[in-house]
Amino acid sequence: MLLYHLILVAVVQGVTEFLPVSSSGHLILIPSFTGLKDQGQAIDVAVHVGTLLAVILYFWSDMKLAFGGLPRLFVGRADTEGARLALLLLLSSVPVVAFGLILELTGLDAYLRSITVIGWSMLIFAAFLYWSDQIGETTRTQRDFSIQDAMVIGVWQAVALIPGTSRSGITITGARFLGYTRHDAAKLAMMMSVPTIVASGVYLGGETLAQADMALLKDGAIAAFFAFIAALLSLSVMMRLLRTVSFTPYVIYRVMFGIGLLAYAYS
């Protein structure tokens, strides 16, 4: 792949992965609006690895705690803070993994990758994000994260498999409906992405690595690097802004983008 194509895909993925604006929706649109070929599964996996490393680094203190709790969790004990956090993050990924397998086995995922679907998803779930942000209380923090909340927000996260929904946006929506503060809703959404991206990477990575050659591995490394940098900067800016700004700017962007896509699709 050409270098500028790799950088374009990586930056789009990195910037939009953790903003509530749908990274998958933006990636699907790149070939449609640029004339470039689809980047392929290998580059998709690579840019997701880059964003995964970014969220782990940004929330390192929490992720280190969760990683440290995995050994106790594997022997059936969730009696430490780290083991409990690891359990909650893993439970939150169950609905999206199950729904993803259903879409894959039925072939429905291919029918959802259209500009029309992305446009309507942008609008519909922008409304849900705005609604939750306006009526949601701001009384709960990460310390209140429970098994019930993990499963509820996990179900919301599964809806993100519809292109244009936004994984971060829909999980933030679910958390805000449950009364989490904006900052902690976003933080939980970001940490919940770790097991989800890992599960997706394991599922797709084996086949991808088996077919990869040195040129593809080099392209993947370049894409992962630029996605990591873009994601880290995007994540840092958003988390700082959320201390003083609501999700309304992202809602406005989604509405404008969605209307533009639908106008294009129906013209």
QUIBEL-V942800 format. One line per field, one symbol per residue. ss: DSSP state (2 for helix, 1 for strand, 0 for the rest). psi: psi as a letter, one per 40 degrees, with the letter a starting at -180 (. if undefined). burial: + if it has 9 or more other ideal C-beta (glycine too) atoms within 8 Angstrom, else -. Layout:
BEGIN
ss: ???
psi: ???
burial: ???
END
This chain:
BEGIN
ss: 002222222222222220000022222222222200000022222222222222222202222222222222220000002222222222222222222222222202222200222222222222222222222000010222002222222222222220000022222222222001022222222222222222222222222222200222222222222222222222222222200000022222222222222222220
psi: iidddddddddddddedeifegddddddedddeeeiiheiddddddddddddddddddfdddddddddedddddeehfeiddddddddddddeddddddddddddeedddeegiddddddddddedddddddddehifeiaddehidddddddddddddeehhedhdddddddddddeeiiddddddddddeddddddddddddddddddeiaddddddddddddddddddddddddddddeeeiaedddddddddddddddddde.
burial: ----+++++++++++++++++++++++++++-------+--+++++++++++++++-++--++-+++-++-++----+-+-+++++++++++++++++++-++-----+--+-++++++++++-++++++-++--+---+----+---+++++++++++++++++++++++++++++++++++++++++++++++++++++--++--+---+---++-++++++++++++++++++-++--+----++-++-+++-++++++-++--
END
